[in-house]
Amino acid sequence: MTESNQKLRMMIVTALFAAIIGVLAQVTIPLPLVPITGQTLAIGLAATILGAKYGTVSVLVYLGLGAVGVPVFAGMSGGLGSLVGPTGGFLFGFIPAAFIIGYYLEKTSFTVRNAIIANLIGMIITLVFGTVWLKFIAEIPWQAAFMGGFAPFIPVGIIKAVLAASVGIAVRKRLKSASLLYVASH
């Protein structure tokens, strides 16, 4: 396969993951300040399967689509208002989370154990970004920001991290064996 064909395949797979993030964002459990969504599961899957570069690009494509008004954010919302509102920190936190998940796996190995560790780190990064943003945008005390933007997401975040790791590694192996994923081997 030529290098241009490999790049085209990776661009297509990356765009597909941006769409998957948008679809899983619609799986929501409402909470008072910030809903629980499937976005973080999708971010973990993208980074676990695609690695740092393409996983991060899929998040950037997703955020770009949402920023221009495509309703890909939770609750079929979109536009710059979503990025600067109370949940904007979580959205921006997806960028470093995806990069770090993929980077960790590239520097260690793509195993379920390492993917769980990487996805737990990614979860913490997203929650820290979201909580700090929520504190300042909503002008609430640190304790309220922690209770509204961090604490309720820990149990479900652990479940999503394990799920993203397990499913992600299995899908990555299948995509590689079908020559649908072109990445450096580990």
C-alpha positions in Angstrom: 0.0 0.0 0.0 1.4 3.4 -0.9 2.0 6.0 1.7 -0.7 8.3 0.3 -3.2 5.4 0.6 -2.2 4.8 4.2 -2.6 8.5 5.0 -6.0 8.5 3.3 -7.1 5.5 5.4 -6.0 7.2 8.6 -7.8 10.4 7.7 -11.0 8.4 7.1 -10.6 6.5 10.3 -9.9 9.7 12.2 -13.0 11.3 10.8 -15.0 8.2 11.7 -13.8 8.6 15.3 -14.8 12.3 15.3 -18.3 11.1 14.3 -18.3 8.4 17.0 -17.5 11.0 19.6 -20.4 13.1 18.4 -22.8 10.1 18.5 -21.7 8.9 22.0 -22.0 12.5 23.3 -25.8 12.1 22.9 -25.7 9.3 25.5 -26.3 11.4 28.6 -27.4 11.2 32.2 -28.4 14.6 33.4 -26.9 16.0 36.6 -27.3 19.5 38.1 -24.2 21.2 36.7 -22.6 18.8 34.2 -24.2 15.7 32.6 -22.5 12.3 32.4 -22.0 11.6 28.7 -20.5 9.0 26.5 -18.0 11.5 25.2 -15.2 10.5 27.5 -15.7 6.8 26.6 -15.4 7.8 22.9 -12.3 9.9 23.6 -10.7 7.0 25.4 -11.6 4.7 22.5 -10.2 7.1 19.9 -6.9 7.5 21.7 -6.5 3.9 22.6 -7.2 2.7 19.1 -5.6 5.5 17.1 -2.7 6.7 19.3 -1.6 10.2 20.3 -1.6 11.9 16.9 -4.7 10.6 15.2 -6.7 10.3 18.5 -6.0 14.0 19.2 -6.8 15.0 15.6 -10.2 13.1 15.9 -10.9 15.2 19.0 -9.9 18.4 17.3 -12.2 17.6 14.3 -15.0 16.9 16.7 -14.5 20.2 18.6 -14.2 22.0 15.3 -17.5 20.6 14.1 -19.2 21.6 17.3 -17.6 25.0 17.3 -19.1 25.9 13.9 -22.5 24.8 15.0 -22.9 21.2 14.1 -24.9 19.7 16.9 -22.3 17.1 18.1 -22.0 18.1 21.7 -24.2 16.6 24.5 -27.9 17.3 24.0 -27.5 17.8 20.3 -25.9 21.2 21.0 -23.2 23.0 19.1 -21.7 26.4 18.6 -19.1 28.5 20.4 -21.5 29.0 23.3 -21.0 25.3 24.3 -17.2 25.8 24.3 -17.3 28.9 26.5 -20.1 27.7 28.8 -19.9 25.8 32.1 -18.9 22.5 30.3 -16.3 24.0 28.0 -13.4 23.0 30.2 -14.4 19.4 29.8 -14.5 19.8 26.0 -11.1 21.5 26.0 -9.8 18.9 28.4 -10.4 16.2 25.8 -7.5 17.4 23.8 -4.7 16.8 26.3 -6.5 13.7 27.5 -6.6 12.1 24.1 -2.9 13.0 23.5 -1.7 11.7 26.8 -3.7 8.4 26.5 -2.2 7.8 23.1 1.2 8.9 24.1 1.3 6.7 27.2 0.4 3.7 25.1 2.9 4.5 22.4 5.7 4.8 25.0 4.7 1.6 26.8 2.7 -0.9 24.9 -0.8 -1.3 23.6 -2.1 -3.8 26.3 -5.3 -3.7 28.3 -3.4 -3.0 31.5 -1.6 0.0 30.0 -4.7 1.2 28.3 -6.6 1.2 31.7 -3.8 3.2 33.3 -3.7 5.6 30.3 -7.5 6.1 30.3 -7.6 6.7 34.0 -5.0 9.4 33.6 -7.0 10.8 30.7 -10.1 10.8 32.9 -8.3 12.8 35.6 -7.0 15.3 33.0 -10.5 15.9 31.7 -12.0 16.2 35.1 -9.3 18.7 36.3 -9.8 20.9 33.2 -13.5 20.7 33.6 -13.6 21.5 37.3 -11.2 24.4 37.1 -13.2 25.9 34.1 -16.5 25.3 35.9 -15.2 27.1 39.1 -14.3 30.2 37.2 -17.1 30.3 34.5 -19.9 29.6 37.0 -18.2 31.7 39.7 -18.7 29.1 42.3 -16.5 28.0 45.3 -13.9 25.3 44.8 -15.9 22.8 46.9 -19.0 23.3 44.7 -16.9 23.0 41.5 -15.4 19.8 42.9 -18.7 18.3 43.9 -20.4 19.3 40.6 -17.6 18.7 38.1 -15.3 16.0 39.6 -16.6 13.8 42.4 -19.7 12.4 40.7 -17.8 11.4 37.6 -15.1 9.2 39.3 -17.1 5.9 39.6 -18.5 6.1 36.1 -15.2 7.4 34.8 -13.4 4.3 36.1 -16.0 2.1 34.4 -15.6 4.0 31.1 -11.8 3.8 31.4 -11.9 0.1 31.8 -14.4 -0.3 28.9 -12.4 2.0 26.6 -9.3 0.1 27.4 -10.7 -3.4 26.8 -12.8 -2.6 23.8 -10.1 -0.2 22.4 -7.3 -2.7 22.5 -9.5 -5.4 20.9 -10.7 -3.1 18.1 -7.2 -1.8 17.5 -5.9 -5.4 17.0 -8.7 -6.2 14.6 -8.2 -3.0 12.6 -4.5 -3.6 12.4 -5.0 -7.2 11.2 -7.4 -6.1 8.6 -4.9 -3.4 7.4 -7.4 -0.7 8.2 -5.2 1.0 10.8 -1.7 2.2 9.9 0.4 3.0 12.9 3.8 2.2 14.2 3.9 -1.3 15.8 4.5 -1.8 19.5 
